Amino acid sequence: MKKVERINVIMRYINNRAHFTISEIMQEFNISRSTAIRDIKEIEAMGMPLVSEVGRDGGYFVMTNSVLPEVRFTDNEVKALFIAFMATRNQQLPYLKSRQSLAEKLLSLISENQQENLVLLNQILLFEGTNPHNPDILDLSDTPHPILEKFIQTLLLDRYLWITIDEEKAIKSYPIYLLHLYREKSHWLIEGYDLKEEKKKIFSVNQLQDVTPYSSKKRVTEQEILEKVRKQEKVINLVIELGPKAIAQFKKYHPIKVTLSYTNPYHSTAVLKTFIHVNNSEEITEIVNWLLFLGEDMKVREMPEKVLAGLQERLHLYRGNC
């Protein structure tokens, strides 16, 4: 590790600790005592407010309520930050305006030579979804719906929420406890516990119309909710047997996070067991499409009625078209 890079890392190490000793610095960075003392003196000269303690157990501590020196980035750290920015483009992430200002500040902090390197990286590296004709890191063409930022701001205040969803035939509102907000297959999804129906549900942010904190005189505690979710997740409602052709199809594509349990030593037959959210119409449609994709080389042991109805409808339409 070069001296400048080592001193930067030591500064961060020191800043994250209330107290440290020369021996700890020597051991952490594999340097001699004289090198450790010399580095600490240089860090003090830069303005980091260190106070030494005399005695057998003596060392250094950072003075509180003091102005610390500016953060300095190594060449590799700058490249790592820049590539991270590039990788998030066209992903419809929240706080894109903040990302834009961060990128501008980052560019203003680095040298002209570093800027040229980043320009070259920007021209060469293309990530999924990047427009090769407009790879500007400051471009905000991938801005998501403003409701996403509003949703995040609200959930930071309270995870008990009242959400309004635009469903296929009507606008409906749900009191939920937020479990997770995640992105999957280019869509933002809300995983929440429906406080009225007392079950876990998945909602699409694309269908979200409004969100407000949910105030209720009698709240179910977080611990009670998580316990109920844990018990519900144990309820398996889809069980299918797969033959060799269906197993081959499964390996090509499976939209749900599940593993196969092989039933013979040759891995030519298997059983799949999982839980399907029957209140999510998008998930039902996806499961129906996937089961048709697996083909005829499978046998259903157990299946939710809504999934069965979707399969029957699709097969009826298929036969009618034939």
LINGIMO-V366071 format. One record per residue. N is the residue number from 1. RES is the residue in three letters. SS is DSSP state (H for helix, E for strand, L for the rest). OMEGA is omega in degrees with one decimal (NA if undefined). Layout:
BEGIN
{{N & RES & SS & OMEGA} {N & RES & SS & OMEGA}}
END
This chain:
BEGIN
{{1 & MET & L & 179.7} {2 & LYS & L & -174.3} {3 & LYS & H & -177.4} {4 & VAL & H & 179.8} {5 & GLU & H & -179.3} {6 & ARG & H & -179.3} {7 & ILE & H & 177.2} {8 & ASN & H & -179.8} {9 & VAL & H & 178.4} {10 & ILE & H & 178.7} {11 & MET & H & 178.3} {12 & ARG & H & 178.1} {13 & TYR & H & -179.2} {14 & ILE & H & -175.1} {15 & ASN & H & -179.7} {16 & ASN & L & -178.8} {17 & ARG & L & 177.9} {18 & ALA & L & -175.6} {19 & HIS & E & 177.5} {20 & PHE & E & 179.2} {21 & THR & L & 176.8} {22 & ILE & H & -179.2} {23 & SER & H & 178.8} {24 & GLU & H & 178.0} {25 & ILE & H & 179.4} {26 & MET & H & -177.3} {27 & GLN & H & -176.9} {28 & GLU & H & -173.8} {29 & PHE & H & 176.2} {30 & ASN & L & -179.8} {31 & ILE & L & -179.6} {32 & SER & L & -179.7} {33 & ARG & H & -179.2} {34 & SER & H & 178.6} {35 & THR & H & 179.7} {36 & ALA & H & 179.6} {37 & ILE & H & -179.5} {38 & ARG & H & 179.2} {39 & ASP & H & -179.6} {40 & ILE & H & 177.5} {41 & LYS & H & 178.6} {42 & GLU & H & 179.0} {43 & ILE & H & 175.7} {44 & GLU & H & -179.2} {45 & ALA & H & 178.9} {46 & MET & H & 177.9} {47 & GLY & L & 177.9} {48 & MET & L & -174.3} {49 & PRO & L & 179.7} {50 & LEU & E & 176.3} {51 & VAL & E & -178.5} {52 & SER & E & 177.7} {53 & GLU & L & -178.1} {54 & VAL & L & 176.8} {55 & GLY & L & -176.3} {56 & ARG & L & 179.7} {57 & ASP & L & -176.9} {58 & GLY & L & 179.4} {59 & GLY & L & -179.2} {60 & TYR & E & 168.6} {61 & PHE & E & -177.6} {62 & VAL & E & 178.3} {63 & MET & L & 177.6} {64 & THR & L & 178.9} {65 & ASN & L & 177.9} {66 & SER & L & -179.5} {67 & VAL & L & 179.2} {68 & LEU & L & -179.6} {69 & PRO & L & -179.5} {70 & GLU & L & 176.1} {71 & VAL & L & 179.5} {72 & ARG & L & -178.6} {73 & PHE & L & 171.8} {74 & THR & L & 179.1} {75 & ASP & H & -178.6} {76 & ASN & H & 178.1} {77 & GLU & H & 177.3} {78 & VAL & H & 179.8} {79 & LYS & H & 179.9} {80 & ALA & H & 178.2} {81 & LEU & H & -177.1} {82 & PHE & H & -179.7} {83 & ILE & H & 176.2} {84 & ALA & H & 175.8} {85 & PHE & H & -178.5} {86 & MET & H & -176.5} {87 & ALA & H & -178.1} {88 & THR & L & -179.1} {89 & ARG & L & 179.5} {90 & ASN & L & 177.9} {91 & GLN & L & 179.9} {92 & GLN & L & 179.4} {93 & LEU & L & 177.6} {94 & PRO & L & 176.7} {95 & TYR & L & -179.5} {96 & LEU & H & 178.2} {97 & LYS & H & 176.0} {98 & SER & H & 177.1} {99 & ARG & H & 179.2} {100 & GLN & H & -179.6} {101 & SER & H & 175.9} {102 & LEU & H & 179.2} {103 & ALA & H & 179.0} {104 & GLU & H & 179.2} {105 & LYS & H & 178.8} {106 & LEU & H & 180.0} {107 & LEU & H & -178.6} {108 & SER & H & -177.5} {109 & LEU & H & -171.5} {110 & ILE & L & -177.1} {111 & SER & L & -179.9} {112 & GLU & H & 179.5} {113 & ASN & H & 177.2} {114 & GLN & H & 178.4} {115 & GLN & H & 179.0} {116 & GLU & H & 177.8} {117 & ASN & H & -179.6} {118 & LEU & H & 176.4} {119 & VAL & H & 178.9} {120 & LEU & H & 177.2} {121 & LEU & H & -178.5} {122 & ASN & H & 179.9} {123 & GLN & H & -172.7} {124 & ILE & H & -174.7} {125 & LEU & L & 175.5} {126 & LEU & L & 177.6} {127 & PHE & L & -178.8} {128 & GLU & L & 178.8} {129 & GLY & L & -178.9} {130 & THR & L & 175.4} {131 & ASN & L & -175.9} {132 & PRO & L & 179.7} {133 & HIS & L & 179.2} {134 & ASN & L & -176.0} {135 & PRO & L & -177.4} {136 & ASP & L & -178.1} {137 & ILE & L & -179.5} {138 & LEU & L & -179.2} {139 & ASP & L & -178.8} {140 & LEU & L & -179.2} {141 & SER & L & -177.8} {142 & ASP & L & -178.9} {143 & THR & L & 179.3} {144 & PRO & L & 177.0} {145 & HIS & L & -178.8} {146 & PRO & H & -178.5} {147 & ILE & H & -178.6} {148 & LEU & H & 178.2} {149 & GLU & H & 177.8} {150 & LYS & H & 179.8} {151 & PHE & H & -179.8} {152 & ILE & H & 178.7} {153 & GLN & H & -178.4} {154 & THR & H & -177.7} {155 & LEU & H & 175.8} {156 & LEU & H & 176.9} {157 & LEU & H & -175.7} {158 & ASP & L & 178.7} {159 & ARG & L & 172.4} {160 & TYR & E & -170.1} {161 & LEU & E & 171.9} {162 & TRP & E & -176.2} {163 & ILE & E & 177.9} {164 & THR & E & -173.7} {165 & ILE & E & 175.5} {166 & ASP & E & 179.0} {167 & GLU & L & -172.2} {168 & GLU & L & -173.6} {169 & LYS & L & -176.4} {170 & ALA & L & 173.6} {171 & ILE & E & -178.5} {172 & LYS & E & 179.0} {173 & SER & E & -177.2} {174 & TYR & E & 169.4} {175 & PRO & E & -176.4} {176 & ILE & E & 165.7} {177 & TYR & E & -174.8} {178 & LEU & E & 175.8} {179 & LEU & E & 179.8} {180 & HIS & E & 168.6} {181 & LEU & E & -175.1} {182 & TYR & E & -178.4} {183 & ARG & E & -178.3} {184 & GLU & E & 178.6} {185 & LYS & L & 175.5} {186 & SER & L & 178.3} {187 & HIS & E & 174.7} {188 & TRP & E & -176.9} {189 & LEU & E & 177.5} {190 & ILE & E & 174.0} {191 & GLU & E & -175.3} {192 & GLY & E & 176.6} {193 & TYR & E & 179.8} {194 & ASP & E & -175.8} {195 & LEU & L & -179.5} {196 & LYS & L & -178.8} {197 & GLU & L & 177.3} {198 & GLU & L & 175.6} {199 & LYS & E & -179.5} {200 & LYS & E & 179.6} {201 & LYS & E & 176.4} {202 & ILE & E & 178.3} {203 & PHE & E & 176.5} {204 & SER & E & 177.5} {205 & VAL & H & 178.2} {206 & ASN & H & -179.9} {207 & GLN & H & -177.1} {208 & LEU & E & -179.7} {209 & GLN & E & -178.5} {210 & ASP & E & 177.5} {211 & VAL & E & 177.3} {212 & THR & E & 174.5} {213 & PRO & E & -179.0} {214 & TYR & L & -179.7} {215 & SER & L & 179.6} {216 & SER & L & -178.9} {217 & LYS & L & -179.4} {218 & LYS & L & -178.9} {219 & ARG & L & 170.0} {220 & VAL & L & -177.1} {221 & THR & L & 178.6} {222 & GLU & H & -179.7} {223 & GLN & H & 178.8} {224 & GLU & H & 180.0} {225 & ILE & H & -178.3} {226 & LEU & H & 177.6} {227 & GLU & H & 177.8} {228 & LYS & H & 177.9} {229 & VAL & H & -179.0} {230 & ARG & H & 179.4} {231 & LYS & H & -179.6} {232 & GLN & H & -177.2} {233 & GLU & H & 177.9} {234 & LYS & L & -177.4} {235 & VAL & L & 180.0} {236 & ILE & L & -179.1} {237 & ASN & L & 175.2} {238 & LEU & E & 178.2} {239 & VAL & E & 179.5} {240 & ILE & E & 174.2} {241 & GLU & E & -177.7} {242 & LEU & E & 172.0} {243 & GLY & L & -176.0} {244 & PRO & H & -179.9} {245 & LYS & H & 179.0} {246 & ALA & H & 177.2} {247 & ILE & H & 178.5} {248 & ALA & H & 177.0} {249 & GLN & H & 178.8} {250 & PHE & H & -179.3} {251 & LYS & H & 178.0} {252 & LYS & H & -175.7} {253 & TYR & L & 169.7} {254 & HIS & L & -174.6} {255 & PRO & L & -178.4} {256 & ILE & L & -179.5} {257 & LYS & L & -177.0} {258 & VAL & L & 177.1} {259 & THR & L & 178.8} {260 & LEU & L & 172.0} {261 & SER & E & -177.5} {262 & TYR & E & -174.7} {263 & THR & L & 171.8} {264 & ASN & L & -174.9} {265 & PRO & L & -178.4} {266 & TYR & L & 179.7} {267 & HIS & L & 179.5} {268 & SER & L & 173.7} {269 & THR & L & -176.7} {270 & ALA & E & 176.2} {271 & VAL & E & 177.4} {272 & LEU & E & 178.1} {273 & LYS & E & 179.7} {274 & THR & E & 178.9} {275 & PHE & L & 179.1} {276 & ILE & L & 176.8} {277 & HIS & L & -173.6} {278 & VAL & L & -179.7} {279 & ASN & L & 179.2} {280 & ASN & L & -175.7} {281 & SER & H & 179.7} {282 & GLU & H & 179.4} {283 & GLU & H & 177.8} {284 & ILE & H & 179.9} {285 & THR & H & -179.5} {286 & GLU & H & 179.7} {287 & ILE & H & 178.1} {288 & VAL & H & 178.5} {289 & ASN & H & -177.7} {290 & TRP & H & 178.7} {291 & LEU & H & 175.5} {292 & LEU & H & 178.5} {293 & PHE & H & 179.0} {294 & LEU & H & 176.2} {295 & GLY & L & -173.4} {296 & GLU & L & -175.7} {297 & ASP & L & 177.3} {298 & MET & E & -179.0} {299 & LYS & E & -177.9} {300 & VAL & E & 173.6} {301 & ARG & E & -178.1} {302 & GLU & E & -176.8} {303 & MET & L & 176.2} {304 & PRO & L & -177.6} {305 & GLU & H & -178.5} {306 & LYS & H & 177.4} {307 & VAL & H & 178.6} {308 & LEU & H & 178.9} {309 & ALA & H & 178.2} {310 & GLY & H & 177.4} {311 & LEU & H & -179.5} {312 & GLN & H & 179.0} {313 & GLU & H & -180.0} {314 & ARG & H & 179.5} {315 & LEU & H & 177.4} {316 & HIS & H & 178.0} {317 & LEU & H & -179.4} {318 & TYR & H & -179.8} {319 & ARG & H & 178.6} {320 & GLY & H & 178.5} {321 & ASN & H & 179.5} {322 & CYS & L & NA}}
END
